[in-house]
């Protein structure tokens, strides 16, 4: 099981300036904290219609007042032991337990996940390189979250695990 490889396919939407930088240098100097902690966020790409990940990537950039979005198609590759699926019932229960024990509130947001991963890594002596979770969509009116729940995002905590498969400039 230790040798099992996980491949996560996703789409990252960004502005033209950041897209050009990523094309030239890759995902370096990315330390933003998102809804689920630090990392580079990719909307899950099911590769079958309707490709919600593609629309979510565009919607993320749409609010930036630019004329087009750079959609970056990527594969995050990591080992089974360095990946956590935060939608798994056991993982969700462990996160809830930590939140309860530490009396954390919604104000902590992404820092909760960062703390959880830090504790997990200390206990199990393994680096978490990537994880999957649900995050709120950038445009609540376009994504059917009441039916599907919040969309899945794949998050690369270790940018070296990101393989860029392609780029697309999309008019907004």
Secondary structure by P-SEA (a helix, b strand, c coil): cccbbbbbbbbbbbcaaaaaaaaccccccccccccccccbbbccccccccaaaaaaaaaaaccccccbbbbbbbbbbbccccccccccaaaaaaaaaaaaaacccccccaaaaaaaaaaaaaaaccccccbbbbbbbcccccccccccccbbbbbbcccccccccccccccc
